[in-house]
Amino acid sequence: MTDRKRPKRRPDTTGEPAGPAPEPSPPDARPEPQAPQAAPPAAQPSPEQRLAALNDKYRRAVADLANAHKRFQQERERISKLVTAGFVARILPVIDNMSHSLRSAQASHDAAALIEGFKLIEAQMLQIFSDNGIQPIESVGKPFDPEVHHAVTTDVTELVPPGTVTEELGRGFILDGVVVRPAQVKVAARPPQPEPQGPAGDEPKPEKN
């Protein structure tokens, strides 16, 4: 008898499962990462090494501080020179006007013109001072103040109370509350009072030997 090949069974397409479906693997099923191996502990520096490191940091800090102080001094000197140069530049026109007034007075021999020229120069100089915060100290008629006045001499008078400034011999100036120069002043003082005398005949008589 000859073997007949059996026809292969076609898969069932009626919708019924042929058998249990394989279960899907869970989404978090991942291979567990291996824990990193601990690094070997680093060697601790010796006390000598720590002391050397601290000394190096100290020297660097001292050097940085010295350099910063040097830069600060240089910057302060530079600013001071700029301020001085700016102030001198404001004064130069005053010197020019003074020289011009002197030449004009010498050529014309006019004393009134010379006086007028110096008045203008004084006003110009005071304006420059005012623009830079420098104000004159008021003195005449004010009570003597040792903080802003310097008594050069006294003025014996009864016209004003004692201790009143009667004359300004040198003008003083103040800058932001700081006295640049105290005013040189003359201060009123009481006239000396005559000594009281007793009635006539009260003078002591000379003793007789």
Backbone as a chain_set.jsonl record, in Angstrom:
{"seq": "MTDRKRPKRRPDTTGEPAGPAPEPSPPDARPEPQAPQAAPPAAQPSPEQRLAALNDKYRRAVADLANAHKRFQQERERISKLVTAGFVARILPVIDNMSHSLRSAQASHDAAALIEGFKLIEAQMLQIFSDNGIQPIESVGKPFDPEVHHAVTTDVTELVPPGTVTEELGRGFILDGVVVRPAQVKVAARPPQPEPQGPAGDEPKPEKN", "coords": {"N": [[0.866, -1.188, 0.0], [0.444, 2.13, -0.704], [1.715, 5.004, 0.844], [-0.294, 7.696, 1.581], [-0.191, 11.12, 1.414], [-1.179, 13.138, 3.98], [-3.469, 15.764, 3.839], [-2.476, 19.059, 4.722], [-3.658, 20.677, 7.567], [-5.615, 23.432, 7.454], [-5.282, 26.658, 8.928], [-7.547, 27.646, 11.485], [-9.908, 29.97, 10.699], [-12.111, 31.009, 11.787], [-12.256, 32.735, 13.897], [-11.987, 31.777, 16.43], [-9.676, 31.227, 18.964], [-6.779, 29.396, 18.399], [-5.338, 28.413, 20.397], [-4.017, 29.088, 23.693], [-2.873, 32.459, 23.956], [0.466, 33.8, 23.985], [1.718, 35.337, 26.967], [2.282, 38.839, 27.221], [5.429, 40.407, 27.901], [6.084, 42.207, 30.912], [6.222, 45.885, 30.946], [8.246, 47.005, 32.498], [10.155, 45.22, 32.743], [13.239, 45.051, 32.919], [16.736, 44.607, 32.61], [18.381, 44.465, 35.686], [20.373, 47.168, 36.803], [23.806, 46.978, 37.463], [25.321, 47.602, 40.564], [27.574, 50.345, 41.016], [30.988, 49.861, 41.53], [32.578, 50.642, 44.538], [34.856, 53.337, 44.808], [38.267, 53.175, 45.6], [39.331, 54.417, 48.773], [40.696, 57.743, 48.913], [44.025, 58.734, 49.505], [44.774, 60.291, 52.554], [45.969, 63.65, 53.119], [49.061, 64.406, 54.669], [49.818, 65.945, 57.894], [51.92, 67.765, 57.481], [51.666, 68.318, 54.758], [49.109, 69.542, 54.699], [49.665, 71.818, 56.237], [51.543, 73.071, 54.583], [49.9, 73.677, 52.392], [48.096, 75.486, 53.545], [49.847, 77.555, 54.239], [50.615, 78.359, 51.683], [48.161, 79.353, 50.677], [47.854, 81.471, 52.446], [50.05, 83.139, 51.823], [49.367, 83.823, 49.201], [46.981, 85.236, 49.653], [47.936, 87.425, 51.136], [49.598, 88.624, 49.226], [47.696, 89.305, 47.248], [46.171, 91.17, 48.69], [48.086, 93.181, 49.143], [48.585, 94.0, 46.497], [46.043, 94.971, 45.811], [45.827, 97.106, 47.601], [47.891, 98.726, 46.661], [46.951, 99.349, 44.079], [44.7, 100.781, 44.808], [45.843, 103.042, 46.071], [47.204, 104.18, 43.902], [45.026, 104.807, 42.241], [43.674, 106.643, 43.838], [45.563, 108.721, 43.972], [45.604, 109.421, 41.279], [42.984, 110.381, 40.869], [43.027, 112.529, 42.644], [44.907, 114.197, 41.411], [43.535, 114.77, 39.043], [41.364, 116.222, 40.044], [42.688, 118.416, 41.167], [43.888, 119.472, 38.879], [41.604, 120.225, 37.434], [40.588, 122.229, 39.113], [42.65, 124.115, 39.074], [42.533, 124.812, 36.399], [40.192, 126.293, 36.421], [41.013, 128.509, 37.829], [42.921, 129.749, 36.295], [41.865, 131.69, 34.347], [41.311, 133.769, 36.132], [43.832, 134.578, 36.965], [44.761, 135.493, 34.507], [43.057, 137.716, 34.109], [43.888, 139.292, 36.247], [46.524, 139.892, 35.563], [46.022, 141.334, 33.227], [44.626, 143.551, 34.271], [46.604, 144.746, 35.838], [48.477, 145.496, 33.867], [46.935, 147.329, 32.41], [46.485, 149.299, 34.36], [49.078, 150.195, 34.842], [49.674, 151.3, 32.384], [47.797, 153.353, 32.089], [47.826, 154.7, 34.467], [45.698, 154.829, 36.22], [44.155, 154.708, 39.123], [41.566, 154.163, 39.992], [40.545, 152.501, 37.999], [42.169, 150.301, 38.39], [41.387, 149.476, 40.949], [38.724, 148.793, 40.433], [39.135, 146.688, 38.667], [40.362, 144.768, 40.319], [38.274, 144.266, 42.067], [36.48, 142.951, 40.402], [37.979, 140.687, 39.88], [38.12, 139.535, 42.418], [35.396, 138.929, 42.822], [35.052, 137.06, 40.801], [36.753, 135.015, 41.649], [35.578, 134.265, 44.089], [33.197, 133.248, 43.101], [34.094, 130.987, 41.773], [34.992, 129.524, 43.98], [32.512, 129.144, 45.262], [31.173, 127.555, 43.384], [32.539, 125.212, 43.758], [31.778, 124.393, 46.238], [32.909, 125.796, 48.343], [32.597, 128.078, 50.85], [32.544, 131.454, 52.131], [33.287, 132.402, 55.524], [31.055, 133.947, 57.691], [31.691, 136.773, 59.61], [31.979, 139.51, 60.71], [30.205, 141.329, 63.11], [29.176, 139.053, 64.209], [28.961, 136.754, 67.0], [31.981, 135.786, 68.621], [33.393, 132.766, 67.576], [35.206, 130.088, 68.416], [35.499, 127.86, 66.813], [35.413, 128.609, 64.158], [36.62, 131.047, 64.022], [39.581, 132.99, 64.463], [41.088, 134.765, 66.88], [42.883, 137.603, 66.438], [43.526, 140.081, 67.556], [42.254, 142.416, 70.015], [39.456, 144.659, 70.241], [38.905, 147.45, 71.838], [35.988, 148.65, 72.877], [32.753, 150.153, 73.407], [30.607, 150.024, 71.814], [29.563, 147.664, 70.839], [28.543, 144.456, 72.148], [30.78, 142.733, 74.381], [33.027, 140.282, 73.036], [32.101, 140.244, 70.474], [32.68, 140.061, 66.991], [34.428, 142.565, 65.433], [35.922, 143.293, 63.254], [37.233, 141.966, 60.241], [40.194, 140.569, 59.558], [41.378, 138.666, 57.978], [39.944, 136.656, 55.588], [37.954, 133.797, 56.202], [37.257, 130.376, 55.21], [34.992, 127.701, 54.474], [34.348, 124.271, 53.832], [31.927, 122.101, 53.048], [31.189, 121.849, 55.761], [33.676, 121.567, 56.899], [36.357, 123.342, 58.16], [38.322, 125.198, 56.138], [40.086, 127.333, 56.404], [40.314, 129.258, 59.312], [38.656, 132.37, 60.064], [40.502, 135.355, 60.367], [40.222, 137.541, 62.923], [39.124, 140.544, 64.662], [38.229, 141.139, 67.971], [35.693, 142.407, 70.065], [36.204, 144.056, 73.18], [35.737, 144.847, 76.647], [36.226, 148.188, 77.822], [38.838, 149.168, 80.104], [37.85, 149.473, 83.463], [37.751, 152.242, 85.749], [39.455, 152.16, 88.874], [37.684, 152.009, 91.913], [37.682, 154.721, 94.239], [38.171, 155.646, 97.672], [36.415, 157.873, 100.031], [37.547, 161.282, 100.494], [40.188, 161.935, 102.737], [40.304, 159.502, 103.861], [42.628, 158.287, 103.348], [45.433, 156.387, 104.283], [47.457, 157.446, 106.975], [50.926, 158.345, 107.28], [53.046, 156.501, 109.425], [54.408, 157.691, 112.535], [57.687, 157.893, 113.641]], "CA": [[0.0, 0.0, 0.0], [1.217, 3.378, -0.792], [1.31, 6.031, 1.835], [-0.877, 8.932, 1.057], [0.091, 12.29, 2.224], [-2.358, 13.751, 4.522], [-3.473, 17.23, 3.567], [-2.218, 19.906, 5.886], [-4.842, 21.347, 8.118], [-5.565, 24.888, 7.364], [-5.588, 27.311, 10.23], [-8.932, 28.003, 11.679], [-10.119, 31.407, 10.503], [-13.446, 31.361, 12.248], [-12.165, 33.721, 14.988], [-11.702, 31.141, 17.691], [-8.214, 31.048, 19.097], [-6.34, 28.019, 18.27], [-4.732, 28.009, 21.665], [-3.725, 30.258, 24.569], [-1.861, 33.383, 23.418], [1.594, 34.015, 24.939], [1.585, 36.542, 27.784], [3.35, 39.834, 26.918], [6.352, 40.7, 29.02], [5.789, 43.535, 31.532], [7.066, 46.939, 30.355], [9.41, 47.369, 33.313], [11.045, 44.085, 32.903], [14.542, 45.41, 32.37], [17.825, 44.007, 33.405], [18.764, 45.294, 36.814], [21.754, 47.674, 36.654], [24.742, 46.546, 38.479], [25.794, 48.685, 41.443], [28.983, 50.672, 40.731], [31.939, 49.461, 42.556], [33.094, 51.758, 45.333], [36.253, 53.671, 44.523], [39.127, 53.007, 46.779], [39.501, 55.693, 49.488], [41.909, 58.497, 48.569], [44.993, 58.849, 50.599], [44.648, 61.542, 53.292], [47.254, 64.364, 53.183], [49.722, 64.415, 55.968], [49.79, 67.272, 58.525], [52.894, 68.655, 56.848], [51.1, 68.754, 53.484], [48.051, 70.505, 54.982], [50.297, 73.057, 56.682], [52.142, 73.714, 53.412], [48.813, 74.236, 51.583], [47.59, 76.669, 54.238], [50.855, 78.611, 54.086], [50.544, 78.854, 50.309], [46.978, 80.199, 50.582], [48.1, 82.706, 53.208], [50.947, 84.004, 51.04], [48.618, 84.35, 48.062], [46.039, 86.247, 50.141], [48.708, 88.62, 51.488], [50.037, 89.254, 47.978], [46.524, 89.929, 46.62], [45.816, 92.351, 49.465], [49.086, 94.22, 48.88], [48.353, 94.516, 45.155], [44.818, 95.773, 45.826], [46.143, 98.371, 48.29], [48.717, 99.523, 45.748], [46.08, 99.873, 43.029], [43.848, 101.804, 45.422], [46.649, 104.252, 46.259], [47.437, 104.782, 42.59], [43.787, 105.381, 41.752], [43.387, 107.838, 44.632], [46.467, 109.781, 43.521], [45.184, 109.864, 39.949], [41.776, 111.199, 41.03], [43.422, 113.785, 43.285], [45.551, 115.031, 40.398], [42.517, 115.257, 38.127], [40.599, 117.269, 40.728], [43.547, 119.593, 41.263], [44.039, 120.045, 37.539], [40.362, 120.907, 37.089], [40.463, 123.456, 39.897], [43.637, 125.074, 38.547], [42.027, 125.308, 35.118], [39.201, 127.331, 36.699], [41.677, 129.69, 38.377], [43.787, 130.383, 35.291], [41.299, 132.939, 33.832], [41.44, 134.811, 37.146], [45.208, 135.087, 36.867], [44.839, 136.279, 33.274], [42.402, 139.005, 34.343], [44.723, 140.069, 37.154], [47.642, 140.415, 34.781], [45.493, 142.354, 32.316], [44.32, 144.753, 35.061], [47.863, 145.391, 36.218], [49.058, 146.15, 32.686], [46.122, 148.498, 32.072], [46.718, 150.34, 35.36], [50.413, 150.75, 34.625], [49.688, 152.111, 31.165], [46.949, 154.536, 32.215], [48.026, 155.31, 35.788], [44.353, 155.08, 36.74], [43.969, 153.891, 40.321], [40.172, 153.723, 40.069], [40.397, 151.346, 37.11], [42.84, 149.179, 39.029], [40.523, 148.999, 42.035], [37.568, 148.131, 39.832], [39.585, 145.414, 38.112], [40.57, 143.803, 41.405], [36.96, 143.873, 42.573], [35.944, 141.939, 39.492], [38.76, 139.467, 40.069], [37.676, 138.943, 43.675], [34.077, 138.339, 42.615], [35.225, 135.869, 39.971], [37.369, 133.978, 42.472], [34.573, 133.79, 45.039], [32.245, 132.435, 42.359], [34.734, 129.679, 41.565], [34.92, 128.837, 45.27], [31.128, 128.744, 45.506], [30.855, 126.44, 42.484], [33.197, 124.014, 44.278], [31.312, 124.123, 47.59], [33.691, 126.541, 49.336], [31.846, 129.266, 51.223], [33.224, 132.299, 53.121], [32.746, 132.393, 56.88], [30.549, 135.248, 58.122], [32.42, 137.107, 60.83], [31.729, 140.831, 61.287], [28.917, 141.431, 63.767], [28.796, 137.766, 64.78], [29.7, 136.39, 68.219], [33.22, 135.051, 68.374], [33.243, 131.314, 67.618], [36.561, 129.53, 68.239], [35.518, 126.807, 65.805], [35.594, 129.178, 62.82], [37.307, 132.335, 64.131], [40.867, 133.063, 65.165], [41.227, 136.136, 67.379], [44.231, 138.151, 66.261], [43.664, 141.163, 68.522], [40.994, 142.869, 70.597], [39.01, 146.008, 69.911], [38.3, 148.009, 73.043], [34.867, 149.486, 72.461], [31.477, 149.969, 74.092], [29.549, 150.096, 70.812], [28.99, 146.323, 70.657], [28.8, 143.628, 73.331], [32.083, 142.051, 74.378], [33.027, 138.999, 72.349], [31.576, 140.391, 69.115], [33.702, 140.308, 65.97], [34.272, 143.929, 64.916], [36.647, 143.487, 61.99], [37.789, 140.746, 59.651], [41.53, 140.841, 59.03], [41.651, 137.637, 56.97], [38.7, 135.92, 55.352], [37.987, 132.354, 56.38], [36.429, 129.613, 54.284], [34.542, 126.4, 54.971], [33.99, 123.354, 52.75], [31.081, 120.989, 53.502], [31.271, 121.741, 57.209], [35.075, 121.469, 57.332], [36.992, 124.652, 58.08], [39.544, 125.232, 55.346], [40.914, 128.29, 57.132], [39.473, 130.113, 60.159], [38.736, 133.8, 59.781], [41.35, 136.143, 61.261], [39.269, 138.583, 63.313], [39.332, 141.421, 65.822], [37.1, 140.872, 68.864], [35.399, 143.508, 70.977], [36.503, 143.844, 74.594], [35.311, 145.953, 77.498], [37.302, 149.095, 78.219], [39.173, 149.001, 81.53], [37.067, 150.294, 84.379], [38.597, 152.888, 86.762], [39.356, 151.57, 90.193], [36.954, 152.88, 92.845], [38.482, 155.382, 95.266], [37.424, 155.94, 98.872], [36.215, 159.313, 100.274], [38.752, 162.039, 100.856], [40.549, 161.881, 104.142], [40.411, 158.122, 104.312], [43.927, 157.74, 102.981], [46.211, 156.041, 105.486], [48.501, 158.41, 107.343], [52.208, 157.69, 107.557], [53.328, 156.316, 110.817], [55.481, 158.511, 113.097], [58.706, 157.143, 114.356]], "C": [[0.886, 1.216, 0.0], [0.694, 4.346, 0.235], [0.784, 7.25, 1.139], [-0.549, 10.082, 2.024], [-1.204, 12.911, 2.684], [-2.313, 15.243, 4.252], [-3.26, 18.015, 4.87], [-3.49, 20.624, 6.284], [-4.654, 22.843, 8.069], [-5.881, 25.509, 8.72], [-7.026, 27.763, 10.28], [-9.09, 29.497, 11.638], [-11.479, 31.843, 10.986], [-13.429, 32.357, 13.38], [-11.89, 33.087, 16.296], [-10.215, 30.928, 17.809], [-7.873, 29.595, 19.039], [-5.776, 27.519, 19.567], [-4.468, 29.234, 22.52], [-2.618, 31.123, 24.001], [-0.759, 33.573, 24.434], [1.421, 35.339, 25.68], [2.701, 37.538, 27.44], [4.192, 40.107, 28.153], [6.014, 42.061, 29.614], [6.737, 44.605, 31.027], [8.307, 47.256, 31.182], [10.343, 46.206, 33.537], [12.347, 44.384, 32.2], [15.623, 44.745, 33.196], [18.261, 44.97, 34.501], [20.199, 45.791, 36.631], [22.614, 47.206, 37.802], [25.23, 47.749, 39.291], [27.254, 48.99, 41.144], [29.874, 50.267, 41.892], [32.501, 50.69, 43.262], [34.559, 51.992, 45.02], [37.086, 53.492, 45.774], [39.327, 54.343, 47.468], [40.831, 56.36, 49.132], [42.79, 58.623, 49.798], [44.868, 60.224, 51.255], [46.006, 62.25, 53.33], [47.795, 64.361, 54.604], [49.612, 65.797, 56.601], [50.775, 68.25, 57.901], [52.351, 69.189, 55.519], [49.978, 69.769, 53.701], [48.623, 71.85, 55.428], [50.917, 73.802, 55.506], [51.065, 74.343, 52.531], [48.245, 75.494, 52.219], [48.572, 77.839, 54.124], [50.826, 79.2, 52.683], [49.32, 79.754, 50.116], [47.186, 81.527, 51.302], [48.992, 83.66, 52.421], [50.219, 84.603, 49.843], [47.64, 85.446, 48.501], [46.767, 87.538, 50.502], [49.163, 89.354, 50.234], [48.872, 89.946, 47.274], [46.117, 91.206, 47.357], [46.799, 93.49, 49.222], [48.893, 94.828, 47.49], [47.106, 95.388, 45.097], [45.066, 97.116, 46.508], [46.968, 99.284, 47.388], [47.871, 100.136, 44.642], [45.172, 100.965, 43.579], [44.608, 103.109, 45.614], [46.893, 104.954, 44.929], [46.182, 105.446, 42.049], [43.429, 106.653, 42.529], [44.292, 108.998, 44.223], [46.048, 110.315, 42.147], [43.954, 110.77, 40.043], [42.117, 112.541, 41.656], [44.082, 114.727, 42.279], [44.527, 115.589, 39.413], [41.692, 116.376, 38.758], [41.414, 118.547, 40.824], [43.706, 120.274, 39.915], [42.772, 120.792, 37.113], [40.18, 122.214, 37.841], [41.439, 124.521, 39.397], [43.16, 125.644, 37.216], [40.963, 126.378, 35.317], [39.856, 128.627, 37.186], [42.495, 130.438, 37.32], [43.166, 131.642, 34.685], [41.384, 134.087, 34.837], [42.843, 135.42, 37.097], [45.382, 135.922, 35.6], [44.209, 137.664, 33.47], [43.231, 139.893, 35.265], [45.892, 140.685, 36.401], [47.182, 141.52, 33.831], [45.192, 143.648, 33.075], [45.591, 145.486, 35.467], [48.493, 146.114, 35.033], [48.273, 147.411, 32.313], [46.361, 149.632, 33.062], [48.087, 150.975, 35.18], [50.449, 151.65, 33.392], [48.912, 153.407, 31.336], [47.145, 155.3, 33.516], [46.68, 155.69, 36.413], [44.117, 154.145, 37.92], [42.537, 153.362, 40.421], [39.934, 152.497, 39.187], [41.047, 150.113, 37.721], [41.973, 148.596, 40.154], [39.322, 148.248, 41.484], [37.953, 146.769, 39.261], [39.788, 144.357, 39.185], [39.256, 143.391, 42.045], [36.335, 142.785, 41.695], [36.672, 140.604, 39.659], [38.343, 138.763, 41.352], [36.322, 138.269, 43.513], [34.175, 137.057, 41.787], [35.809, 134.712, 40.785], [36.372, 133.41, 43.48], [33.519, 132.923, 44.35], [32.818, 131.044, 42.086], [34.698, 128.875, 42.855], [33.511, 128.311, 45.521], [30.73, 127.564, 44.628], [31.46, 125.129, 42.975], [32.832, 123.748, 45.742], [32.06, 124.834, 48.685], [32.981, 127.863, 49.591], [32.641, 130.101, 52.223], [32.513, 132.239, 54.472], [32.296, 133.806, 57.238], [31.147, 135.579, 59.494], [31.967, 138.413, 61.463], [30.311, 140.888, 61.846], [28.44, 140.139, 64.396], [29.544, 137.54, 66.092], [30.94, 135.569, 67.871], [32.994, 133.555, 68.586], [34.632, 130.704, 67.401], [36.64, 128.418, 67.208], [35.822, 127.361, 64.414], [36.35, 130.505, 62.837], [38.637, 132.165, 64.87], [41.088, 134.516, 65.561], [42.681, 136.577, 67.256], [44.506, 139.238, 67.299], [42.292, 141.533, 69.049], [40.72, 144.306, 70.19], [38.261, 146.552, 71.128], [37.223, 148.999, 72.618], [33.652, 149.175, 73.321], [30.31, 149.976, 73.114], [28.857, 148.75, 70.606], [29.285, 145.515, 71.915], [30.181, 142.984, 73.258], [31.967, 140.669, 73.733], [32.457, 139.051, 70.952], [32.72, 140.686, 68.159], [33.44, 141.686, 65.355], [34.953, 144.133, 63.569], [37.222, 142.153, 61.544], [39.124, 141.094, 59.005], [41.949, 139.834, 57.961], [40.432, 136.761, 56.801], [38.916, 134.429, 55.531], [37.015, 131.662, 55.444], [36.143, 128.24, 54.884], [34.072, 125.568, 53.78], [33.233, 122.173, 53.339], [31.222, 120.765, 55.008], [32.676, 121.64, 57.756], [35.733, 122.828, 57.122], [38.291, 124.529, 57.281], [40.556, 126.17, 55.997], [40.009, 129.137, 58.013], [39.677, 131.582, 59.807], [39.611, 134.484, 60.831], [40.566, 137.404, 61.639], [39.809, 139.403, 64.485], [38.058, 141.343, 66.663], [36.951, 142.026, 69.847], [35.693, 143.095, 72.414], [36.045, 145.052, 75.381], [36.497, 146.886, 77.768], [37.614, 148.913, 79.695], [38.388, 149.973, 82.383], [38.002, 150.943, 85.404], [38.37, 152.252, 88.126], [38.613, 152.523, 91.129], [37.879, 153.436, 93.927], [37.591, 155.699, 96.461], [37.231, 157.436, 99.067], [37.5, 159.987, 100.74], [38.968, 161.976, 102.355], [40.655, 160.488, 104.68], [41.746, 157.504, 103.984], [44.714, 157.453, 104.247], [47.315, 157.079, 105.724], [49.787, 157.675, 107.613], [52.468, 157.59, 109.039], [54.506, 157.2, 111.254], [56.438, 157.613, 113.858], [58.904, 157.733, 115.751]], "O": [[1.935, 1.27, 0.642], [-0.503, 4.503, 0.474], [1.392, 7.756, 0.196], [-0.634, 9.973, 3.247], [-2.144, 13.162, 1.93], [-1.281, 15.897, 4.407], [-3.782, 17.681, 5.933], [-4.268, 21.099, 5.457], [-3.682, 23.41, 8.568], [-6.633, 24.964, 9.528], [-7.624, 28.189, 9.292], [-8.49, 30.218, 12.434], [-11.952, 32.924, 10.636], [-14.496, 32.801, 13.806], [-11.572, 33.803, 17.245], [-9.566, 30.496, 16.857], [-8.57, 28.718, 19.549], [-5.741, 26.312, 19.808], [-4.7, 30.349, 22.054], [-1.561, 30.624, 23.613], [-1.018, 33.514, 25.636], [1.025, 36.341, 25.086], [3.877, 37.181, 27.37], [3.717, 40.043, 29.287], [5.685, 42.984, 28.87], [7.894, 44.325, 30.713], [9.31, 47.722, 30.641], [11.205, 46.228, 34.416], [12.542, 44.024, 31.039], [15.41, 44.374, 34.35], [18.481, 46.155, 34.248], [21.115, 45.017, 36.354], [22.173, 47.067, 38.943], [25.517, 48.802, 38.723], [28.081, 48.086, 41.027], [29.504, 50.343, 43.064], [32.856, 51.672, 42.611], [35.379, 51.075, 44.966], [36.592, 53.658, 46.889], [39.483, 55.347, 46.773], [41.889, 55.735, 49.052], [42.338, 58.615, 50.943], [44.859, 61.232, 50.55], [47.045, 61.622, 53.532], [47.052, 64.319, 55.585], [49.329, 66.756, 55.884], [50.485, 69.442, 57.804], [52.545, 70.358, 55.188], [49.896, 70.756, 52.97], [48.117, 72.901, 55.036], [50.83, 75.028, 55.434], [51.276, 75.423, 51.979], [47.945, 76.462, 51.521], [48.158, 78.983, 53.932], [50.994, 80.407, 52.512], [49.417, 80.798, 49.471], [46.751, 82.576, 50.828], [48.718, 84.859, 52.361], [50.434, 85.768, 49.507], [47.484, 86.457, 47.816], [46.274, 88.628, 50.21], [49.116, 90.583, 50.187], [49.033, 91.052, 46.758], [45.762, 92.204, 46.73], [46.388, 94.645, 49.107], [49.024, 96.04, 47.323], [47.095, 96.418, 44.424], [44.574, 98.147, 46.049], [46.75, 100.496, 47.367], [48.047, 101.305, 44.299], [44.905, 101.957, 42.901], [44.065, 104.18, 45.345], [46.801, 106.178, 44.84], [46.254, 106.526, 41.463], [42.939, 107.622, 41.948], [43.834, 110.137, 44.137], [46.131, 111.515, 41.889], [43.889, 111.803, 39.377], [41.573, 113.572, 41.261], [43.831, 115.932, 42.304], [44.63, 116.742, 38.993], [41.359, 117.358, 38.096], [40.894, 119.639, 40.589], [43.666, 121.5, 39.819], [42.851, 121.86, 36.505], [39.682, 123.193, 37.285], [41.085, 125.696, 39.309], [43.362, 126.826, 36.937], [40.831, 127.278, 34.487], [39.317, 129.714, 36.979], [42.728, 131.64, 37.453], [43.894, 132.619, 34.513], [41.512, 135.246, 34.444], [43.004, 136.638, 37.18], [46.07, 136.943, 35.618], [44.775, 138.669, 33.039], [43.271, 141.11, 35.085], [46.208, 141.861, 36.582], [47.875, 142.522, 33.654], [45.477, 144.734, 32.569], [45.639, 146.715, 35.438], [48.991, 147.23, 35.184], [48.858, 148.431, 31.949], [46.433, 150.795, 32.666], [48.231, 152.185, 35.352], [51.174, 152.645, 33.365], [49.304, 154.444, 30.8], [46.676, 156.43, 33.648], [46.548, 156.735, 37.049], [43.906, 152.945, 37.743], [42.319, 152.242, 40.883], [39.216, 151.574, 39.572], [40.531, 149.004, 37.584], [41.848, 147.379, 40.288], [38.946, 147.196, 42.0], [37.187, 145.81, 39.359], [39.435, 143.193, 38.996], [39.138, 142.263, 42.524], [35.741, 141.828, 42.194], [36.064, 139.536, 39.589], [38.224, 137.539, 41.381], [36.117, 137.16, 44.008], [33.462, 136.088, 42.046], [35.398, 133.564, 40.621], [36.332, 132.199, 43.696], [33.008, 131.973, 44.944], [32.102, 130.046, 42.161], [34.407, 127.679, 42.834], [33.337, 127.168, 45.942], [30.021, 126.667, 45.084], [30.956, 124.054, 42.651], [33.503, 122.963, 46.413], [31.874, 124.513, 49.858], [32.785, 128.664, 48.677], [33.338, 129.545, 53.072], [31.299, 132.051, 54.545], [33.067, 134.757, 57.105], [31.108, 134.763, 60.414], [31.603, 138.429, 62.639], [29.345, 140.547, 61.164], [27.4, 140.125, 65.055], [30.638, 138.072, 66.281], [30.931, 134.763, 66.94], [32.479, 133.127, 69.619], [35.175, 130.799, 66.301], [37.733, 128.062, 66.769], [36.417, 126.671, 63.586], [36.686, 131.034, 61.777], [38.786, 131.327, 65.76], [41.254, 135.388, 64.708], [43.58, 136.011, 67.878], [45.601, 139.302, 67.857], [41.28, 141.016, 68.576], [41.628, 145.062, 69.842], [37.127, 146.158, 71.403], [37.521, 150.058, 72.066], [33.531, 148.088, 73.887], [29.152, 149.938, 73.529], [27.684, 148.709, 70.235], [30.192, 145.863, 72.671], [30.685, 142.724, 72.166], [30.953, 139.983, 73.867], [32.335, 138.015, 70.298], [33.619, 141.466, 68.474], [32.36, 141.939, 64.821], [34.599, 145.048, 62.826], [37.639, 141.327, 62.357], [39.172, 141.83, 58.02], [42.799, 140.141, 57.124], [39.939, 136.185, 57.771], [39.915, 133.868, 55.081], [36.07, 132.274, 54.945], [36.919, 127.699, 55.672], [33.475, 126.093, 52.841], [33.81, 121.342, 54.04], [31.358, 119.631, 55.467], [32.857, 121.63, 58.974], [35.669, 123.393, 56.031], [39.23, 123.848, 57.693], [41.735, 125.837, 56.122], [39.026, 129.689, 57.52], [40.734, 131.979, 59.316], [39.479, 134.227, 62.028], [40.279, 138.238, 60.781], [40.764, 139.039, 65.172], [36.949, 141.466, 66.141], [37.929, 142.547, 70.382], [35.465, 141.952, 72.812], [35.974, 146.158, 74.845], [37.63, 146.431, 77.923], [36.729, 148.538, 80.465], [38.279, 151.156, 82.059], [38.935, 150.3, 85.884], [37.257, 151.862, 88.48], [38.889, 153.723, 91.133], [38.737, 152.73, 94.459], [36.405, 155.986, 96.299], [37.833, 158.218, 98.329], [38.399, 159.357, 101.295], [38.015, 161.965, 103.133], [41.052, 160.291, 105.829], [41.99, 156.339, 104.296], [44.65, 158.233, 105.197], [47.999, 157.517, 104.799], [49.783, 156.546, 108.103], [52.144, 158.497, 109.806], [55.45, 157.434, 110.499], [56.045, 156.715, 114.601], [59.729, 157.238, 116.519]]}, "num_chains": 1, "name": "protein.A"}
